[in-house]
Every structure is written in structure tokens, then in C-alpha cells.
Amino acid sequence: MSAPRLEIDLDKLQHNTRVLVGQLATHGISVTAVSKACLGSPDIANTFLKSGIQSIGDSRIENIETMRHAGIECSITLIRSPMLSQAERVVKNADISFNTEQDVISKLSSVAQQSGQTHGMVLMVELGDLREGIMPHDMESMVRKTLSFPNIKLKGIGTNLACRCGVAPDASNMSQLSRLAEDLESTFSQSFDIVSGGNSANLDWALSETDTRRINELRLGESLLLGHETLHRQPIPGLHTDTIVLFAEVIEIKTKPSQPWGRLAQNAYGETPVFTDQGNVSQAILAIGRQDIDPQGLTPPPDINIIDASSDHLIVQSTQNDLVVGTELAFQLNYSALTRAMTSPFISKESIGSG
């Protein structure tokens, strides 16, 4: 196998997905599997579908197009507000999109009319994390406008928390979302198919609640792929945290001083590193760098410490004596490292298992 590479264990992914789908079903919540970290991988999408997933969500229309071209026919939602410039592609390839802007909804309506389609829509409400969302007091007006557009089907409302500011989903803001959904349904004599409470950060709330009221969907990505919740990045009991593993190859091993010499200025990334004198150390360099991964998001094997990274090199120290040039080291990844690695064309992606 080539290096660097991501090895994606489809059997472990299927296990994680089945467990969370089953647990949330007992609380009346369905799961939309978020594939945005997977670059539209058909293997991963098909594994989700084999595991009880009925719908997939992605933030990039390019990933959705990749899945459609690979024959993925389930309901797919564009979970980032559509660009006006991509409206035609959105209507053609996504069944539903998340929206907050009247001009965008108008454009989607026009495109859907011209193509003889009906486009589903979820209106996103702002509940404190200050990312995308309509202010709650503006939701009634926005729903009224949305219902007036031809070839647009209002599927429901949703919110997003814990992504920008780290606002945690809890009983208070989730009750606010439920009340808003109930009020809007009553005002407009609508019954929403979707009241989307959020993402993997909602798991602590959802699995501890006996009554989730109107919230009937969560959008899960990180918890399925990496097996941990996202408020404190703790492993979820019973799930695999090594579903996706990064392998990188050693290209140099040398004993070198732990401190640089010469006049110091900024490094290539505008940083001024601080060094501690440890004498001479065994330093290994791997053929992967910041262009490919977030080095702070990697967990190295035992006895390996990550020291630094340039654009093309990952520098580590090792207490092992058996490292030689050509050795592969395996790293676990957090979500930041995973998304960057998945989008790097210099990292191959290898699926193992049958899913």
C-alpha cells in the first residue's frame, strides 16, 4: 500500500452507525449521516445506508455530485446554505437544502420551476452559536415567505450549535426549538417532517432525555466516524475510535540537537517557536505535513512524540530503537486532521472490510 494513506475500516464504521441509530431511535430521533469529512466517498455512503441510515447530509455540492454519480439514491441534504451561483446544481442533486436567505430561496424556487422539480427546504434558526440561522423572532415572517414560493416544499426547521462558539445543546435551547416548531406548525397549519436539533454535540442531551418533544432528527458525522462526542471529545462507550487511521512513512532518522542555532526569525508559517534544550535527540521525519493534515489533531503511537510540522514534513521524536527509513507509523485523527487529510490529493484513501 502507498503512504501516506487513510485506512477506513468499514466494519467499524457500520458498528458505530448501527449503535447510534439504534440508541437514538428509542428517543424518537432519526439520524442523517454527515459525509462532509469523507469527500463524497461512495464506500462510506453505502456503509451508512447498510447501517440503517435513510438520509445523508453534506456541506459541499461537489461531494453530493460525487455520490450521485456513484449511484447513491437516498435522500441527500445540502447542510450548508446554498450559494446563488450553485442553485442549479443544488436543485438537480440535493433533495433538501438548509436555508436562511430569502434571495436564495427565491432562486431555488425559480430553478425548480424551470426544471419541473420540487425542492425541499429546512429553515435554520439561530439559537446562540452565531453561525448560520434566522433570529427566532423573524421565523414566522420567513416561514410565511417560504410557503409563498412555488416548487418549494417546507420540510421543517433546524438549528446548529457547538460549531463556532461552542454553545452546548441543552434542555433550554432544545425546548426553545421545540416550542418554536410547535408554534409555527400551529400558526401555519403545518406538520413539519423535520425538526433537526443539531449534530454530534447533541448526543449527551438526546440520550439522557426521556422526552425530546418535537426534535426528531440529528445530523451525525464525527461521532459515527471517530466514535466520540464533540463537547468534550470523550469516547462514546461501545464505539470504535479507530475507524479511520492515518499511516505515514519515515524518510529520515538522525540524532540532532534539540535546539536550533543561528539567528532566529519567523518560520514558514509566521510563527516564532520556543525550544527547550534536551541535548541531542533522536529525530525522525515523516513524509506528510501541514498541507495534508492538522498536526495538532494527530495522536501518535506510544513512545512517539510529535515535535513540529512544516508544509511537507512531520517531525517526531522516538524512544524506540527499531525505527528505520521506510517504517510506517499509524496515527489516530481528530476531526480537524481528518477533514484536511480527506481533502488532500496526496493522501490515498483505502477502504478495508465489507461494511
Backbone torsions as a table, in degrees:
resi	resn	phi	psi	omega
1	MET	NA	151.2	-178.7
2	SER	-83.4	158.2	175.6
3	ALA	-132.4	149.5	-4.5
4	PRO	-71.6	155.0	-180.0
5	ARG	-152.0	155.2	168.8
6	LEU	-103.0	127.8	172.8
7	GLU	-102.2	121.6	-175.0
8	ILE	-110.0	111.2	-178.1
9	ASP	-86.3	101.7	-175.1
10	LEU	-68.0	-28.9	178.1
11	ASP	-67.9	-40.9	177.3
12	LYS	-68.2	-37.2	176.6
13	LEU	-63.5	-41.9	178.4
14	GLN	-62.7	-40.8	178.4
15	HIS	-60.6	-51.4	-179.1
16	ASN	-56.6	-43.3	-176.7
17	THR	-67.0	-46.3	-179.8
18	ARG	-60.3	-41.1	-178.5
19	VAL	-62.3	-50.2	-176.8
20	LEU	-71.0	-37.5	175.8
21	VAL	-59.0	-44.3	-179.6
22	GLY	-66.7	-43.4	-179.5
23	GLN	-64.3	-43.7	-178.2
24	LEU	-71.6	-29.4	178.8
25	ALA	-60.8	-33.6	179.0
26	THR	-68.4	-15.1	177.1
27	HIS	-103.9	9.3	177.9
28	GLY	76.1	24.4	-176.4
29	ILE	-119.2	128.4	173.9
30	SER	-92.3	165.4	-176.6
31	VAL	-117.8	126.6	164.0
32	THR	-97.8	118.8	-178.3
33	ALA	-79.8	125.4	-177.5
34	VAL	-92.2	121.1	-173.7
35	SER	-105.1	9.4	-170.4
36	LYS	-64.0	-24.3	178.1
37	ALA	-82.1	-2.7	-169.2
38	CYS	-109.0	3.7	176.1
39	LEU	57.3	35.3	177.6
40	GLY	70.1	26.2	-177.3
41	SER	-59.7	117.4	177.0
42	PRO	-62.7	-35.0	178.4
43	ASP	-59.8	-45.3	-178.8
44	ILE	-69.8	-42.3	178.8
45	ALA	-60.1	-44.9	180.0
46	ASN	-67.0	-33.8	176.1
47	THR	-65.5	-41.6	174.2
48	PHE	-55.3	-47.3	-175.7
49	LEU	-66.6	-34.0	176.7
50	LYS	-69.7	-17.0	-172.0
51	SER	-100.6	10.8	177.1
52	GLY	103.3	3.2	178.0
53	ILE	-78.7	135.9	177.9
54	GLN	-104.8	-19.8	-178.2
55	SER	-144.3	151.5	-179.5
56	ILE	-121.9	143.1	176.1
57	GLY	-121.6	143.0	178.2
58	ASP	-147.8	150.7	-177.2
59	SER	-93.3	-8.7	-176.5
60	ARG	-121.7	127.4	-179.6
61	ILE	-64.6	-28.6	178.4
62	GLU	-62.1	-40.4	177.8
63	ASN	-66.6	-39.2	178.6
64	ILE	-64.0	-41.9	177.3
65	GLU	-62.1	-39.7	177.2
66	THR	-59.4	-44.8	179.9
67	MET	-67.4	-40.5	178.3
68	ARG	-62.6	-43.1	179.4
69	HIS	-64.4	-25.4	178.5
70	ALA	-86.9	1.8	176.2
71	GLY	92.3	15.0	176.7
72	ILE	-76.2	116.5	-170.7
73	GLU	-111.1	1.9	-179.0
74	CYS	-70.5	173.4	174.8
75	SER	-65.1	129.9	179.0
76	ILE	-125.1	133.7	-178.9
77	THR	-113.7	133.1	170.1
78	LEU	-83.1	110.8	-170.9
79	ILE	-94.9	5.0	167.4
80	ARG	-111.5	143.2	-179.5
81	SER	-52.2	130.6	-176.4
82	PRO	-65.3	146.8	169.3
83	MET	-79.3	141.3	174.5
84	LEU	-54.7	-38.3	-176.7
85	SER	-70.0	-12.7	-178.8
86	GLN	-113.6	14.8	-173.9
87	ALA	-57.0	-42.0	-179.1
88	GLU	-62.3	-42.7	-179.8
89	ARG	-67.7	-35.0	179.9
90	VAL	-65.5	-49.6	-178.8
91	VAL	-63.7	-37.6	-178.5
92	LYS	-67.9	-37.8	-168.4
93	ASN	-112.3	-23.1	-178.6
94	ALA	-107.2	134.2	177.4
95	ASP	-74.1	-34.3	-175.0
96	ILE	-137.8	149.7	170.2
97	SER	-136.5	152.2	175.7
98	PHE	-88.3	132.9	-172.5
99	ASN	-138.3	153.7	177.1
100	THR	-139.9	-9.5	-172.4
101	GLU	-118.4	129.7	-178.4
102	GLN	-62.3	-38.4	-179.3
103	ASP	-62.1	-38.0	179.3
104	VAL	-69.0	-43.2	178.7
105	ILE	-60.9	-41.3	178.0
106	SER	-60.4	-42.8	179.7
107	LYS	-66.1	-42.7	178.7
108	LEU	-62.9	-39.2	177.8
109	SER	-61.7	-45.4	-179.2
110	SER	-62.3	-44.1	179.7
111	VAL	-64.7	-43.2	-179.9
112	ALA	-62.5	-39.5	176.5
113	GLN	-60.7	-47.0	-176.9
114	GLN	-63.7	-32.2	-177.2
115	SER	-97.4	0.8	178.6
116	GLY	69.2	30.8	-179.2
117	GLN	-114.8	165.0	169.5
118	THR	-115.8	126.7	-176.7
119	HIS	-106.3	128.4	178.8
120	GLY	-78.0	151.7	-175.0
121	MET	-144.5	137.1	170.7
122	VAL	-117.8	126.6	177.3
123	LEU	-90.3	128.1	-177.1
124	MET	-93.0	135.8	-177.7
125	VAL	-112.8	140.7	179.0
126	GLU	-83.6	121.7	179.4
127	LEU	-123.6	23.6	169.1
128	GLY	124.6	-17.5	-177.3
129	ASP	-83.0	-9.4	173.0
130	LEU	60.5	39.6	169.0
131	ARG	-106.7	-127.0	179.8
132	GLU	-83.0	150.5	175.5
133	GLY	151.9	145.3	175.5
134	ILE	-83.3	137.2	177.3
135	MET	-62.2	141.0	-174.6
136	PRO	-53.4	-39.2	-178.0
137	HIS	-70.6	-11.6	177.7
138	ASP	-98.9	-1.0	-173.2
139	MET	-68.0	-39.8	-178.6
140	GLU	-60.5	-45.0	179.1
141	SER	-63.7	-39.8	-178.1
142	MET	-69.1	-37.9	177.1
143	VAL	-64.0	-43.7	180.0
144	ARG	-58.9	-44.5	179.0
145	LYS	-65.2	-42.4	-178.0
146	THR	-62.6	-42.1	-179.5
147	LEU	-64.8	-17.9	-178.9
148	SER	-84.4	-12.2	-176.9
149	PHE	-83.3	130.6	177.0
150	PRO	-69.9	152.0	176.1
151	ASN	62.9	19.8	173.6
152	ILE	-117.7	128.7	177.7
153	LYS	-110.8	112.5	177.7
154	LEU	-74.2	111.6	-177.4
155	LYS	-88.4	-24.5	-179.8
156	GLY	158.5	-160.5	179.9
157	ILE	-129.6	164.0	179.0
158	GLY	-156.9	174.0	175.9
159	THR	-146.1	168.7	178.1
160	ASN	-138.5	130.4	179.3
161	LEU	-132.0	163.5	171.1
162	ALA	71.1	9.2	-179.3
163	CYS	-95.7	-46.7	-178.7
164	ARG	-93.9	-55.7	-173.6
165	CYS	-101.4	-8.0	179.3
166	GLY	81.2	20.0	178.0
167	VAL	-68.8	122.6	-173.8
168	ALA	-81.1	136.5	169.9
169	PRO	-64.7	135.2	179.4
170	ASP	-150.5	-177.3	-176.4
171	ALA	-60.3	-33.4	-176.8
172	SER	-69.2	-55.4	-176.3
173	ASN	-74.3	-28.0	176.1
174	MET	-71.7	-34.9	174.2
175	SER	-66.0	-36.6	177.6
176	GLN	-62.1	-41.8	178.8
177	LEU	-64.8	-42.7	178.9
178	SER	-62.2	-45.0	179.5
179	ARG	-62.2	-40.5	179.3
180	LEU	-63.5	-43.2	178.2
181	ALA	-61.2	-45.2	-179.0
182	GLU	-64.1	-41.1	179.5
183	ASP	-64.3	-42.8	-179.2
184	LEU	-67.9	-40.1	177.4
185	GLU	-61.1	-40.8	179.6
186	SER	-68.7	-44.0	-177.3
187	THR	-62.8	-40.6	-173.5
188	PHE	-106.6	9.0	-179.2
189	SER	51.4	43.8	179.4
190	GLN	-110.3	155.2	169.1
191	SER	-124.1	107.7	-175.3
192	PHE	-72.2	131.6	173.2
193	ASP	-71.2	-32.6	-171.9
194	ILE	-128.3	125.2	164.0
195	VAL	-125.4	98.4	-168.0
196	SER	-93.5	111.6	-172.2
197	GLY	-79.5	-16.6	-179.6
198	GLY	142.5	-144.2	-166.7
199	ASN	-124.2	-155.7	-177.8
200	SER	-62.5	-20.0	177.0
201	ALA	-67.9	-16.7	-179.0
202	ASN	-82.8	-5.4	-171.3
203	LEU	-63.4	-43.6	179.7
204	ASP	-56.8	-45.2	178.9
205	TRP	-65.2	-50.5	-172.1
206	ALA	-63.3	-42.1	-174.2
207	LEU	-81.0	-10.6	177.9
208	SER	-102.0	-9.0	-177.9
209	GLU	-87.6	140.1	172.8
210	THR	-89.2	-21.6	179.5
211	ASP	-137.7	106.1	179.0
212	THR	-91.1	7.4	174.5
213	ARG	53.4	-124.5	-173.2
214	ARG	-84.5	-7.5	-177.6
215	ILE	-76.4	119.4	-173.3
216	ASN	-128.2	10.2	179.6
217	GLU	-151.0	142.3	167.6
218	LEU	-127.0	151.5	179.2
219	ARG	-108.2	106.7	-172.9
220	LEU	-111.0	129.8	174.6
221	GLY	-129.4	-66.7	-174.8
222	GLU	-59.3	-40.1	-178.5
223	SER	-66.9	-34.5	177.4
224	LEU	-72.2	-43.7	-173.9
225	LEU	-78.0	-37.3	-172.0
226	LEU	-117.6	-7.2	170.7
227	GLY	75.1	22.6	175.4
228	HIS	-138.9	159.8	176.6
229	GLU	-79.9	166.7	-168.0
230	THR	-114.7	4.6	174.0
231	LEU	-80.3	-38.6	-178.7
232	HIS	-129.4	3.7	179.4
233	ARG	56.7	42.9	176.2
234	GLN	-95.7	143.3	177.0
235	PRO	-59.9	142.3	176.4
236	ILE	-87.8	123.8	-178.5
237	PRO	-52.9	133.0	177.4
238	GLY	87.6	-4.0	-179.6
239	LEU	-106.6	154.4	175.5
240	HIS	-82.3	132.4	175.4
241	THR	-101.3	0.2	-178.9
242	ASP	-118.0	35.6	178.2
243	THR	-61.9	-37.1	-180.0
244	ILE	-124.9	126.2	-176.4
245	VAL	-127.4	138.1	178.3
246	LEU	-98.3	130.7	175.1
247	PHE	-113.4	131.4	178.0
248	ALA	-133.0	151.4	-171.3
249	GLU	-107.1	137.9	177.3
250	VAL	-73.8	129.0	178.3
251	ILE	-117.0	-8.0	175.4
252	GLU	-156.1	139.6	171.1
253	ILE	-133.3	123.0	-179.4
254	LYS	-146.0	151.9	167.5
255	THR	-91.9	122.0	-174.5
256	LYS	-137.9	160.9	173.0
257	PRO	-62.7	148.9	179.8
258	SER	-81.9	-10.3	177.6
259	GLN	-118.2	140.4	176.0
260	PRO	-72.6	165.8	173.9
261	TRP	-129.9	158.9	-174.3
262	GLY	102.7	175.6	-179.3
263	ARG	-75.3	126.3	-173.8
264	LEU	-95.3	138.1	173.3
265	ALA	-133.5	-159.0	178.0
266	GLN	-72.8	151.6	174.1
267	ASN	-84.7	-171.2	-173.9
268	ALA	-64.1	-19.1	-178.1
269	TYR	-107.0	18.5	176.8
270	GLY	74.7	18.3	-178.4
271	GLU	-101.4	158.2	173.8
272	THR	-120.5	89.4	-175.4
273	PRO	-65.7	153.6	175.0
274	VAL	-112.0	134.1	-175.2
275	PHE	-118.1	145.2	175.3
276	THR	-110.3	132.2	-178.1
277	ASP	-75.3	112.1	176.2
278	GLN	-115.3	15.3	-174.5
279	GLY	74.3	-153.9	176.5
280	ASN	-79.1	140.4	-177.9
281	VAL	-133.9	155.3	174.2
282	SER	-83.4	114.6	-175.6
283	GLN	-115.4	130.4	176.1
284	ALA	-117.2	145.9	176.9
285	ILE	-117.4	132.9	178.5
286	LEU	-110.5	151.2	-175.6
287	ALA	-84.6	68.8	175.0
288	ILE	-162.6	149.8	-176.7
289	GLY	-153.3	-166.5	-174.9
290	ARG	-64.5	-21.8	175.6
291	GLN	-65.8	-23.3	-174.2
292	ASP	-106.7	-32.8	-172.2
293	ILE	-145.1	166.5	168.7
294	ASP	-94.0	105.7	-174.6
295	PRO	-60.4	-28.0	179.1
296	GLN	-73.3	-12.5	179.8
297	GLY	-97.0	10.8	-179.3
298	LEU	-102.5	138.8	170.8
299	THR	-108.5	114.4	-175.2
300	PRO	-80.6	169.8	174.3
301	PRO	-65.3	164.6	175.5
302	PRO	-56.0	146.2	177.7
303	ASP	72.1	8.7	176.0
304	ILE	-118.7	129.7	176.4
305	ASN	-117.8	130.2	176.1
306	ILE	-80.6	124.8	-177.1
307	ILE	-97.6	-45.8	-176.2
308	ASP	-169.3	176.0	176.9
309	ALA	-151.8	141.1	168.2
310	SER	-105.2	-169.6	-177.4
311	SER	-62.9	-31.3	-173.8
312	ASP	-121.4	-4.0	-173.5
313	HIS	-131.4	138.2	171.2
314	LEU	-110.7	120.9	-176.1
315	ILE	-102.3	126.0	-179.2
316	VAL	-129.3	158.1	169.8
317	GLN	-111.1	144.7	-175.5
318	SER	-132.2	138.8	171.3
319	THR	-94.5	-0.6	177.7
320	GLN	-81.3	152.3	178.3
321	ASN	-105.7	-2.2	-173.7
322	ASP	-103.3	8.2	175.5
323	LEU	-72.6	131.0	174.7
324	VAL	-133.2	162.3	175.1
325	VAL	-57.9	131.6	-176.1
326	GLY	101.6	-14.6	176.1
327	THR	-61.8	139.5	173.2
328	GLU	-100.8	134.7	173.8
329	LEU	-111.2	142.0	-178.1
330	ALA	-104.8	132.6	-179.4
331	PHE	-124.2	139.9	166.6
332	GLN	-87.4	156.4	-172.7
333	LEU	-124.8	147.0	165.2
334	ASN	-89.5	-177.8	-173.0
335	TYR	-65.4	-36.8	179.0
336	SER	-62.9	-47.1	179.0
337	ALA	-66.0	-37.2	-178.9
338	LEU	-64.9	-48.2	-177.6
339	THR	-62.4	-38.0	179.8
340	ARG	-70.4	-40.3	179.9
341	ALA	-65.5	-39.9	-179.4
342	MET	-63.3	-34.1	-177.1
343	THR	-89.9	-3.8	177.4
344	SER	-79.4	124.9	177.0
345	PRO	-72.3	-9.0	-177.1
346	PHE	-92.5	-2.1	176.9
347	ILE	-112.2	121.4	177.9
348	SER	-78.2	154.9	-179.7
349	LYS	-119.3	119.6	-176.1
350	GLU	-120.4	121.7	175.8
351	SER	-89.4	135.3	174.9
352	ILE	-123.8	155.9	-175.3
353	GLY	80.8	173.3	-175.6
354	SER	-101.8	-15.3	-176.4
355	GLY	67.8	NA	NA
